Amino acid sequence: MKISAAAYVLPNLLTTCNLFWGFYAIIKSLQGEFQTATYAIFLAAVFDVLDGRVAKMTKTHSSFGIQLDSLCDLVSFGVAPSFLIFQYSLQRMDRIGWIACFIYLACGTLRLARFNVGSYQGKSSNDFTGLPIPMAALILASYVIFIADLQSSGEAPLPFLRQLVVFATAPLTINYCCLALTLVLSLAMVSNVAYRSHKSLSIKAIKPFKLLVLAIILLGIIAYRPAVWAFVIGVCYGLSGLVEWLCGWKKLAADDDLFPHAGDENGD
């Protein structure tokens, strides 16, 4: 039985929703509504996951959908976070700030291009080569709401915690943290470090009831301080690939053969 042509519209429509929220995040960043821009990037990530799931469920994968997804990802997770972090902090660092944002955008573009070439060459794997651009964007975005949470949380109960919060929310600290995060995430995206994907997770050994209890506990913990936990979880994932490599649990991915060899073309 042939799949209706209308079935192909649904995943591509969800991908377009990803683009909409990325564009909306740019607009809100320019208007100085940084928390709203952050939530828009999170919504873009939700639709980025949904379009792939729906395409898989309906068996409506297409070359058009793959290209559209990458272009939308570049806007939502490349351009939008660059605008967000520049307007939020890095514009105060003048030339260094916008250059750092450009490096992030360029590295994100290279990351997407490398992923697309690998997909066309049939190099599918349960691991990602380099930090995925959506996760890099979510780490940058979650830092913004993390700082907002610290600024609005009131006085900490212990003196050393109060001093730590004052230091973390100082404008100079925020500027240098944003700069460091932007550059480190840029390098992580184009690195050969292997990052685990959801495909490598196995929960079959966990009993359904225990899995439900664990999910409820985790939901309760995250709901207590969602902004804090979003940033902590993002940073932990960002460090996971490096930690696994340093501990010898994962090897660096082989260099991708992205370009034809000039020597081969000339017959050398």
HELIX and SHEET records of a PDB file:
HELIX    1   1 ALA A    5  LEU A   30  1                                  26    
HELIX    2   2 PHE A   34  THR A   58  1                                  25    
HELIX    3   3 SER A   63  LEU A   74  1                                  12    
HELIX    4   4 VAL A   75  VAL A   79  3                                   5    
HELIX    5   5 ALA A   80  TYR A   88  1                                   9    
HELIX    6   6 LEU A   90  MET A   93  5                                   4    
HELIX    7   7 ARG A   95  TYR A  120  1                                  26    
HELIX    8   8 ILE A  133  SER A  152  1                                  20    
HELIX    9   9 PRO A  159  ALA A  168  1                                  10    
HELIX   10  10 PRO A  171  VAL A  190  1                                  20    
HELIX   11  11 HIS A  198  SER A  200  5                                   3    
HELIX   12  12 PRO A  208  TYR A  224  1                                  17    
HELIX   13  13 PRO A  226  LEU A  246  1                                  21    
HELIX   14  14 ALA A  262  GLU A  265  1                                   4    
SHEET    1   A 2 ASP A 127  THR A 129  0                                        
SHEET    2   A 2 ALA A 194  ARG A 196 -1                                        
END                                                                             
